[in-house]
Amino acid sequence: MFGYKLRWYRLFESQAELDEIFFGKNTTVYRSMFGEVLLVKQQNKYYAFENKCPHQGKPLNDCWIENDQVVCPFHQYHYSLENGRGHGLYLEKYELKIDETGVYLGKEGWGFF
C-alpha cells in the first residue's frame, strides 16, 4: 500500500553531539539531506522546524525565542514551539527522537508500507 508516513533520519550519534552545535545559543540551523532545519533548545527540550517562515518564505537563521515562541527576524511573526502555529500560519514542525542510538528527525513523506 502506498501512503503518507513518518520516516526517521539520524542526525547525530548522541544528545551530547546535538548539544555541541548550539554554541551557547538556543537556536541553530542544521543542513540535512532534505534542506535546512531550524533546531531549538528551550528548557532542556528540543524542537525542529523547517528553516523557512511561512509568511514570506524567508530563512529563520537569526530568529530568537520569546515566551516559548520562535520569532521571525524579518517581520517579528511569532510561532509556537509546541505546534508551530502563529499568525494564522504554521511553521513546518518535525518530530525529534533521542535515544541511546542517536538523535533522529521524523519527516513525513510518501512511500510504501
C-alpha positions in Angstrom: 0.0 0.0 0.0 1.2 3.5 -0.9 0.6 6.4 1.6 1.9 9.1 3.7 4.1 8.0 6.6 6.8 9.2 9.1 10.4 8.3 8.3 13.2 8.7 10.8 16.6 10.2 9.7 19.6 10.0 12.0 21.1 13.5 12.5 23.6 12.9 15.4 25.2 10.0 17.2 24.2 11.3 20.6 22.5 14.0 22.5 25.9 15.4 23.5 26.8 15.9 19.8 23.5 17.7 19.4 24.2 20.0 22.3 27.6 20.9 20.9 26.1 22.6 17.8 24.2 25.2 19.8 27.4 27.1 20.8 25.8 28.8 23.8 22.7 29.8 21.8 19.2 28.3 21.9 18.7 28.2 18.1 20.9 26.9 15.3 20.4 25.8 11.7 21.4 22.3 10.6 21.9 21.4 6.9 20.3 18.0 6.3 19.8 15.8 3.2 16.4 17.4 2.7 17.2 21.0 3.4 17.9 23.3 6.3 16.4 22.5 9.7 16.0 25.1 12.5 16.9 23.4 15.8 15.7 24.9 19.1 16.7 24.1 22.6 14.5 25.6 25.3 14.5 24.5 28.9 16.2 21.1 28.1 13.6 20.3 25.4 14.5 20.2 21.7 12.4 21.2 18.7 12.9 21.1 15.0 11.3 23.1 12.2 11.8 23.7 8.5 14.1 26.8 8.3 11.5 28.9 6.4 9.0 31.4 7.7 5.6 30.6 6.1 4.8 34.3 5.9 7.2 35.1 3.0 9.5 32.0 2.9 12.5 33.8 4.4 15.0 31.8 6.4 14.9 31.9 10.2 18.6 31.8 10.7 18.7 34.9 13.0 15.4 34.2 14.8 15.1 34.3 18.6 12.9 32.6 21.2 10.4 34.7 23.2 7.7 33.4 25.5 8.1 29.8 24.1 7.7 31.1 20.6 10.1 31.3 17.6 10.2 35.0 16.4 10.9 35.6 12.7 13.8 38.1 12.3 12.2 39.8 9.3 8.6 40.7 10.4 8.6 39.5 14.0 5.9 36.9 13.4 5.7 34.6 16.4 5.2 30.8 16.2 4.6 28.3 19.0 7.4 25.9 19.9 4.8 23.2 20.7 2.9 23.2 17.4 4.4 25.8 15.0 1.1 27.8 14.9 1.2 31.6 14.7 -0.4 34.5 12.8 -2.8 32.1 11.0 0.2 30.3 9.6 2.2 27.2 10.5 5.9 26.5 10.7 6.5 23.0 9.4 7.5 21.1 12.6 9.5 17.9 12.6 9.5 15.3 15.4 12.7 14.6 17.2 13.5 11.3 18.9 16.6 11.0 21.2 17.7 7.6 22.5 20.8 5.6 23.2 21.5 5.1 19.4 21.3 8.8 18.4 19.2 11.8 17.6 16.6 11.2 14.9 14.4 13.6 12.9 11.0 12.4 11.8 9.8 13.7 8.4 6.6 12.7 6.7 6.6 11.6 3.1 5.0 9.3 0.6 6.1 5.7 0.5 5.1 2.1 0.6 4.2 0.5 3.9 
